[in-house]
Amino acid sequence: MDAQLKRGVIEACVLKLLTKGDSYGYELSRDVAGIIPISESTLYPVLKRLEASGSVESYTREHGGRLRKYYRITPKGRLGIEDFLLEWAEISKVYDFIKEELP
């Protein structure tokens, strides 16, 4: 898969997972990997970009005597999902056109 396309898909997957509740990096990595192949080293830059854009926000909480960084989706992140779905609908139309059997 094209790197830019994969990045957008991963971002959308992370945002969608966060609509189900706050989560931390390792858990998100595991959950996203169940949908699309990804490593933790790929996920953390995605989380950083989403946080910098205001699509997610983070906070820390103690867990097992250590601080764990959690992420939550923001209203801007929810709009990002809607934008992704609209763009994907356009891509799907092009895909269907190209996939049609040639005469």
C-alpha positions in Angstrom: 0.0 0.0 0.0 1.2 3.5 -0.8 2.9 5.1 2.2 0.7 8.2 2.2 -2.5 6.2 1.8 -1.4 3.9 4.6 -0.7 6.8 6.9 -4.1 8.2 6.3 -5.8 4.9 6.9 -3.8 4.3 10.1 -4.8 7.8 11.4 -8.4 7.1 10.7 -8.2 3.7 12.4 -6.6 5.3 15.5 -9.3 8.0 15.6 -12.1 5.4 15.2 -10.6 3.3 18.0 -10.5 6.4 20.3 -14.2 6.9 19.7 -14.7 3.8 21.8 -12.7 5.3 24.7 -9.4 6.6 25.8 -6.4 4.4 25.2 -2.6 4.2 25.5 0.0 3.6 22.8 0.6 -0.1 23.3 -3.1 -0.9 23.4 -3.7 1.2 20.3 -0.8 -0.5 18.5 -2.2 -3.9 19.2 -5.7 -2.9 18.2 -4.7 -1.2 15.0 -2.5 -4.2 14.1 -5.6 -6.3 14.1 -6.9 -4.2 11.3 -3.8 -3.2 9.3 -0.2 -4.3 9.8 1.6 -1.7 12.0 4.4 -1.6 14.4 4.7 0.5 17.6 7.5 2.5 15.9 5.0 3.5 13.2 2.1 4.3 15.6 3.9 6.8 17.8 4.6 9.3 15.0 1.0 9.0 14.0 -0.1 9.8 17.5 2.3 12.7 17.6 0.9 14.1 14.4 -2.7 13.7 15.5 -1.9 15.4 18.8 -0.1 18.3 17.0 -3.1 18.8 14.7 -5.5 18.9 17.7 -7.3 15.7 16.7 -6.3 13.9 19.9 -5.2 15.1 23.3 -3.1 13.2 25.8 -2.9 12.9 29.6 -0.9 10.7 32.0 -2.2 8.4 34.6 -0.4 6.1 37.0 -0.7 2.4 36.3 1.3 -0.2 38.2 3.5 2.4 39.8 4.4 4.0 36.4 3.0 6.8 34.4 1.1 5.8 31.3 0.2 8.3 28.5 -3.4 8.0 27.4 -5.0 9.5 24.3 -8.5 10.8 23.7 -10.2 12.0 20.6 -11.3 15.6 20.3 -14.2 17.1 18.4 -11.6 18.0 15.6 -10.7 14.3 15.5 -14.3 13.3 15.1 -14.6 15.7 12.2 -11.4 14.1 10.8 -13.2 10.7 10.7 -16.1 12.3 8.8 -13.7 13.9 6.3 -11.9 10.6 5.8 -15.2 8.8 5.0 -16.2 11.5 2.5 -12.8 11.3 0.8 -12.9 7.5 0.8 -16.4 7.6 -0.9 -14.8 9.6 -3.7 -11.9 7.1 -3.9 -14.3 4.2 -4.0 -16.1 5.7 -7.0 -12.8 6.0 -8.9 -11.9 2.4 -7.8 -15.2 1.1 -9.1 -14.7 2.9 -12.4 -11.2 1.5 -12.9 -12.3 -2.0 -11.8 -15.1 -2.2 -14.3 -14.4 -4.7 -17.0 -13.0 -3.2 -20.2 -15.0 -3.6 -23.4 
